[in-house]
Amino acid sequence: MSLKQKLVSPVLMWLIVIIGIFIVFQFVPFRLVFARNMFTSALILPAFLYWLYFLVGAILVHHKAPLSVDKIDKLVTEGVYNKVRHPIYSADIILGWAIFFLYPDVRFLISAHLLMFVLLFWISLEEKALIKKFGNQYLEYMGRAPKIFPKL
């Protein structure tokens, strides 16, 4: 297994995400995590629903979506994958920025940028592996569906 294949491993990805969440919430004042008012509810509910739509939609359409590229045996381009090539990453980026807007703090601004950097790096590795695996079929799909955010 090459270094790139190890980097795209879902185990490593989830380990980074879990450690990142743990580190971020080490710096969050406890009172902010459980603050309840109309403003926080108005921000977090749509962000959570959007994240849930992309996450569940991706997994329902393509049961192997959370797996590494080498375990995916067919290219799925329908459902939520018709709107965006990386729906789970899209949802994660939106959720990261929603947390920053919910708790406008330098720590969350840095976290949102780091999350975007890591996910964009991951996407570039994953897309190279997908092009290698699916060839022209994936290149055509790249022309039809945007990478992260759906066209409005």
C-alpha positions in Angstrom: 0.0 0.0 0.0 1.5 3.3 -1.1 1.8 6.4 1.1 -1.0 8.2 -0.8 -3.3 5.2 -0.2 -2.5 5.2 3.5 -3.2 9.0 3.7 -6.7 8.5 2.1 -7.5 5.7 4.6 -10.9 6.3 6.3 -9.5 5.2 9.7 -6.8 8.0 9.5 -9.4 10.5 8.3 -11.8 9.8 11.2 -9.0 9.7 13.7 -7.9 13.2 12.6 -11.5 14.4 12.7 -12.1 13.0 16.2 -8.8 14.4 17.6 -9.6 17.8 15.9 -13.0 18.0 17.6 -11.5 17.0 20.9 -8.8 19.7 20.6 -11.3 22.4 19.5 -13.7 21.7 22.4 -10.8 21.9 24.9 -10.8 25.6 24.2 -14.5 26.2 24.3 -16.0 27.6 27.5 -18.5 25.2 28.9 -21.2 27.8 29.0 -20.9 28.4 25.3 -21.4 24.8 24.3 -24.8 24.6 26.0 -25.9 28.3 25.4 -29.5 28.3 24.3 -31.1 31.3 22.7 -33.0 32.0 19.5 -29.9 33.2 17.6 -27.9 30.1 18.3 -30.8 27.8 17.4 -31.4 29.8 14.2 -27.8 29.3 13.1 -27.2 25.8 14.2 -30.4 24.1 13.1 -30.1 24.9 9.3 -26.4 24.1 9.4 -27.0 20.8 11.1 -29.9 19.9 8.7 -27.7 20.8 5.7 -24.9 18.6 7.0 -27.3 15.8 7.8 -28.8 16.0 4.3 -25.4 15.6 2.6 -24.1 12.9 5.0 -27.2 10.7 5.0 -27.7 11.3 1.2 -24.2 10.3 0.5 -24.4 7.1 2.5 -27.8 6.1 1.3 -26.9 6.6 -2.4 -23.4 5.1 -2.1 -23.1 2.7 0.8 -19.3 2.5 0.4 -18.9 6.3 0.6 -17.2 6.4 4.0 -14.7 3.7 2.8 -11.3 4.3 1.1 -11.1 4.7 -2.6 -9.6 1.2 -3.2 -12.8 -0.4 -1.7 -15.2 1.6 -4.0 -16.1 -0.6 -7.0 -18.4 1.7 -9.0 -18.6 5.4 -9.6 -21.9 6.8 -8.2 -23.2 10.0 -9.9 -26.8 10.1 -8.9 -28.7 11.5 -5.9 -26.7 14.0 -3.9 -23.6 13.0 -5.9 -25.3 14.6 -9.0 -25.1 18.0 -7.1 -21.6 17.8 -5.7 -18.7 15.3 -5.9 -17.8 15.3 -2.2 -21.0 15.8 -0.3 -19.7 14.6 3.1 -16.7 16.9 2.9 -19.0 19.8 1.8 -21.2 19.2 4.8 -18.1 19.1 7.1 -16.8 22.4 5.8 -20.2 24.1 6.2 -20.5 22.7 9.7 -17.0 24.0 10.6 -17.9 27.5 9.4 -21.3 27.4 11.1 -19.5 26.7 14.4 -17.3 29.7 13.9 -20.3 31.9 13.1 -22.1 30.5 16.1 -19.1 31.2 18.4 -17.1 34.0 16.7 -13.8 33.4 18.3 -10.2 33.3 16.9 -9.9 29.7 17.9 -12.9 28.7 15.8 -11.7 30.8 12.9 -8.4 29.0 12.9 -10.2 25.7 13.3 -12.5 26.4 10.3 -9.4 27.3 8.2 -7.5 24.2 9.3 -10.6 22.0 8.6 -10.8 23.5 5.1 -7.1 23.0 4.5 -7.1 19.4 5.6 -10.3 18.5 3.7 -9.1 20.2 0.5 -5.8 18.4 0.8 -7.7 15.1 1.3 -10.0 15.8 -1.7 -7.0 16.4 -3.9 -5.5 13.0 -2.9 -8.8 11.3 -3.2 -9.5 12.8 -6.7 -6.1 11.7 -8.0 -6.9 8.1 -6.8 -10.4 8.3 -8.3 -9.0 9.5 -11.7 -6.5 6.6 -11.6 -9.2 4.1 -10.8 -12.0 5.3 -13.0 -10.1 7.3 -15.7 -12.2 9.2 -18.3 -15.5 8.3 -16.5 -14.4 10.3 -13.4 -13.0 13.1 -15.6 -16.4 13.5 -17.3 -18.1 13.5 -13.9 -15.7 16.2 -12.7 -17.0 18.4 -15.6 -20.6 17.8 -14.6 -20.6 18.1 -10.8 -18.8 20.8 -8.8 -16.2 19.7 -6.3 -17.5 21.0 -2.9 -20.4 23.4 -3.2 -23.5 22.8 -5.4 -24.3 25.3 -8.1 -27.1 27.6 -7.1 
